[in-house]
Amino acid sequence: MDQVALTEDLETLGEEQLDVLERQIAAKYMKRVPWGAVAWGLGNCLIFVSLFPLVLLDILPLWIAFPIATLTCALSYLPSHEAQHNIIAGKGRPLRWLNELLGHVSTIPLVSPYRVLRATHMQHHAHTNDPELDPDYDVHAKSSADFFINHLKNMQPGANRNDAYTRCLERLGQSNLLFDALIFQGIYLAILFTMAWTGHAIEAALLWWLPKMIAQVHLAYYLSWAPHHPGHEQGRYKDTRAFKSKLGNLFSAGMQYHIVHHLYPRIPLSLTPAAYRELKPLLQKRDCELGGI
């Protein structure tokens, strides 16, 4: 009943009043430390790292460790994403060290350096769906089937997608951050090579290489393709959407309500469903794509 009344009241509000109301609602969900994300990111990385000695010492069977490794890789990005937006703590705040620690540590399973992710992700927010300036634009595809075909193509040497972040950093004058990526890749390859050299090639493949590859497909689909499809429009209320995932909000990494994140990036991921439900009448009035949820 409250939502119906709110929807009726909105008809009497002007654009400026709608903006004020929207910001007031969103403000209720910001400036909260997502302690769950902190525990998630640090704990998830710890579980991932522990799989290697557990398997190599024959404490845990590889067939059990493989799906766990895949899950930890798939779960590793989102805590860093919270840190990229300074949700734990901004510059000069007491918990800034924790924000940065979480950002760096949580994406170790993905072999993705935090500073590169943060710089390029901010450009994605600033230029969403811009074919020239959005570093994630190459993920767009006409359908789910086309996405998987394109993703396979983008994994090949020489694919345009492979250099998207490099081009973005060069445009920003932050090519020095590529050194972070070089260090990450060097350590990753050294570990895989050492394991293969010592007779543990299968373990290397199933504990890290293949889980990372599977996780990258999942993350690209749900964090980039699905919430921005079809990806033709730009503008605050048009460059992303809400959508109904057949596999639920958890499997889709909480991205069903991604429109809230683009509107208010400082709202923690765990609070976006509640924020969405309260903001929904305003988003409907602005003719946002809400995907029937």
C-alpha positions in Angstrom: 0.0 0.0 0.0 2.8 2.4 0.8 4.4 1.9 -2.6 1.1 2.5 -4.3 0.6 5.7 -2.3 4.2 6.8 -3.1 3.6 6.1 -6.8 0.5 8.3 -6.7 2.3 11.1 -4.8 5.1 11.1 -7.4 2.7 12.4 -10.0 2.6 15.7 -8.2 6.4 16.1 -8.0 8.6 18.0 -10.3 12.0 16.8 -11.6 13.9 18.6 -8.9 11.7 17.2 -6.2 12.1 13.7 -7.6 15.9 14.1 -7.5 15.8 15.2 -3.8 13.5 12.3 -2.9 15.7 9.8 -4.7 18.9 11.0 -3.0 17.2 10.9 0.4 16.2 7.3 -0.1 19.6 6.3 -1.4 21.3 8.1 1.5 19.7 5.7 4.0 21.7 2.8 2.5 25.1 4.5 2.3 27.9 5.1 4.8 27.6 1.6 6.2 30.7 -0.6 6.4 29.8 -4.0 4.7 31.6 -6.2 7.3 30.2 -9.3 5.5 32.1 -8.3 2.3 35.3 -7.8 4.3 35.0 -11.3 5.9 34.0 -12.7 2.5 36.9 -11.3 0.6 39.6 -12.1 3.1 38.2 -15.5 4.0 37.5 -16.5 0.4 41.2 -15.9 -0.5 42.4 -17.8 2.5 40.2 -20.8 1.5 41.6 -20.6 -2.1 45.2 -20.5 -1.0 44.7 -23.3 1.5 43.6 -25.7 -1.2 47.1 -26.0 -2.6 48.8 -27.5 0.5 45.7 -29.5 1.3 45.7 -31.2 -2.2 49.5 -31.5 -2.5 49.7 -33.1 0.9 46.9 -35.6 0.0 44.6 -34.2 2.7 41.9 -33.1 0.3 41.0 -35.0 -2.9 41.5 -33.0 -6.1 37.9 -33.8 -7.2 36.6 -32.0 -4.2 39.1 -29.1 -4.3 38.3 -28.3 -8.0 34.7 -27.1 -7.5 35.8 -25.3 -4.3 38.6 -23.5 -6.2 36.1 -22.6 -9.0 33.7 -21.2 -6.5 36.3 -19.1 -4.7 37.5 -17.7 -8.0 34.0 -16.7 -8.9 33.4 -15.1 -5.5 36.7 -13.2 -5.4 35.9 -10.1 -7.4 32.9 -8.5 -5.6 34.6 -7.7 -2.3 37.3 -5.9 -4.3 34.6 -4.1 -6.1 33.3 -2.8 -2.8 36.8 -1.5 -2.1 37.2 0.0 -5.6 34.3 2.3 -4.7 35.7 3.1 -1.2 32.7 1.6 0.5 34.7 0.3 3.5 36.5 3.6 3.9 37.5 6.6 1.7 40.9 8.4 1.7 41.8 9.8 5.1 39.4 7.6 7.0 40.5 5.3 9.9 39.6 2.1 8.0 41.3 3.1 4.8 44.0 0.4 5.3 41.3 -2.2 5.5 39.6 -1.0 2.3 42.9 -1.2 0.4 43.9 -4.6 2.0 40.5 -6.1 0.9 40.9 -4.7 -2.6 44.4 -6.2 -3.1 43.8 -9.5 -1.4 40.4 -10.6 -2.6 41.2 -10.7 -6.3 44.3 -12.9 -5.9 42.4 -16.0 -7.2 41.5 -14.1 -10.4 45.1 -12.9 -10.9 43.7 -9.4 -11.2 45.6 -6.4 -9.7 43.4 -4.1 -7.6 44.8 -0.8 -8.9 44.2 -1.8 -12.5 40.7 -2.9 -11.7 39.9 0.3 -9.9 41.2 2.7 -12.5 39.5 0.9 -15.4 36.2 0.3 -13.5 35.9 4.0 -12.7 36.1 4.6 -16.5 33.4 2.1 -17.0 31.2 4.1 -14.7 32.1 7.4 -16.3 31.6 6.2 -19.9 29.1 3.2 -19.7 28.2 1.8 -23.1 30.5 4.3 -24.9 32.2 2.2 -27.7 35.4 4.3 -27.5 35.8 5.0 -23.8 34.1 2.1 -21.9 36.8 -0.5 -21.3 34.1 -3.2 -20.8 32.3 -2.4 -24.1 33.7 -5.4 -25.9 31.6 -7.7 -23.6 28.4 -6.5 -25.3 26.6 -9.1 -27.5 23.1 -9.5 -29.1 22.1 -12.5 -27.0 23.4 -14.9 -24.4 24.5 -17.3 -27.1 26.4 -14.5 -28.9 28.0 -13.5 -25.6 29.6 -17.0 -25.1 30.8 -17.1 -28.7 32.3 -13.6 -28.3 33.8 -14.5 -25.0 35.6 -17.4 -26.6 36.8 -15.2 -29.4 38.0 -12.6 -26.8 40.1 -15.2 -25.1 42.2 -15.7 -28.2 45.6 -14.1 -28.7 45.3 -10.8 -30.5 41.7 -10.2 -29.6 40.6 -6.6 -29.1 39.4 -7.4 -25.6 42.8 -8.4 -24.4 44.2 -4.8 -24.8 41.1 -2.9 -23.6 42.4 -2.2 -20.1 45.9 -1.4 -21.5 44.4 1.2 -23.9 42.3 2.6 -21.1 45.3 3.1 -18.7 47.4 4.6 -21.5 44.6 7.1 -22.2 44.5 8.0 -18.5 48.3 8.4 -18.4 48.5 5.5 -15.8 50.4 2.9 -17.8 52.6 2.5 -14.7 49.8 0.4 -13.3 50.6 -2.3 -15.9 53.6 -3.2 -13.7 51.1 -4.5 -11.2 49.6 -6.8 -13.8 53.1 -7.9 -14.9 53.9 -8.9 -11.3 50.6 -10.7 -10.8 51.0 -12.7 -14.1 54.6 -13.4 -13.4 53.9 -14.9 -10.0 50.9 -16.8 -11.4 52.8 -18.4 -14.2 55.8 -19.1 -12.0 53.5 -21.1 -9.6 51.9 -23.0 -12.5 55.2 -23.8 -14.1 56.8 -24.9 -10.8 53.8 -27.2 -10.1 54.0 -28.7 -13.6 57.8 -29.1 -13.4 57.5 -31.0 -10.1 54.8 -33.4 -11.5 51.7 -31.6 -10.5 50.4 -30.2 -13.8 46.9 -31.6 -13.3 46.7 -30.1 -9.9 47.8 -26.7 -11.3 45.2 -26.9 -14.0 42.3 -27.9 -11.7 43.2 -25.7 -8.7 43.9 -22.4 -10.6 44.0 -22.3 -14.4 40.6 -23.9 -15.1 38.7 -22.4 -12.1 39.9 -18.9 -13.1 38.8 -19.4 -16.7 35.3 -20.6 -15.6 35.0 -17.8 -13.1 35.9 -15.2 -15.7 33.1 -16.4 -18.0 30.6 -16.2 -15.1 31.8 -12.7 -14.0 31.8 -11.3 -17.6 28.3 -12.6 -18.2 26.6 -11.5 -14.9 28.7 -8.4 -14.0 29.1 -6.9 -17.5 26.8 -8.4 -20.2 23.5 -9.1 -18.3 23.1 -5.8 -16.4 23.9 -3.7 -19.5 22.3 -5.6 -22.3 21.6 -4.5 -25.0 24.1 -1.8 -24.2 23.1 0.7 -26.9 22.0 3.6 -24.6 23.9 6.1 -22.5 22.8 8.3 -19.7 22.2 8.1 -16.0 18.9 6.1 -16.1 19.5 4.3 -19.4 23.0 2.8 -19.4 22.2 -0.2 -17.2 19.1 -2.1 -16.0 17.5 -4.4 -13.5 16.8 -7.9 -14.7 15.3 -11.1 -13.5 17.8 -14.0 -13.5 16.4 -17.5 -13.9 19.0 -18.7 -11.5 18.3 -16.2 -8.8 20.1 -13.2 -7.3 22.8 -15.2 -5.6 24.0 -17.1 -8.6 23.9 -13.9 -10.7 26.3 -12.3 -8.1 23.7 -9.9 -6.9 23.6 -8.1 -10.3 19.8 -8.2 -10.7 19.7 -4.8 -9.1 22.8 -3.4 -10.8 20.9 -0.3 -11.8 21.1 0.8 -8.1 24.9 0.4 -8.1 25.3 2.6 -11.2 23.0 5.3 -9.7 24.6 5.2 -6.3 27.9 3.3 -6.3 28.5 3.8 -2.6 25.6 1.6 -1.6 27.0 -1.8 -0.5 26.1 -4.8 -2.7 24.2 -6.5 0.1 21.9 -3.5 0.4 21.1 -3.0 -3.2 18.0 -5.2 -3.2 16.4 -3.2 -0.3 17.4 0.1 -1.9 16.0 -1.1 -5.2 12.6 -1.9 -3.7 12.3 1.5 -2.1 13.6 3.3 -5.2 11.5 1.3 -7.7 8.6 3.7 -8.0 10.9 6.6 -8.9 12.8 4.4 -11.4 9.5 3.4 -13.0 8.6 7.1 -13.4 12.0 7.7 -15.1 11.2 4.9 -17.5 14.1 2.7 -16.5 14.5 -0.8 -17.7 13.5 -2.9 -14.7 13.2 -6.4 -16.2 10.0 -7.3 -14.4 11.4 -7.4 -10.8 
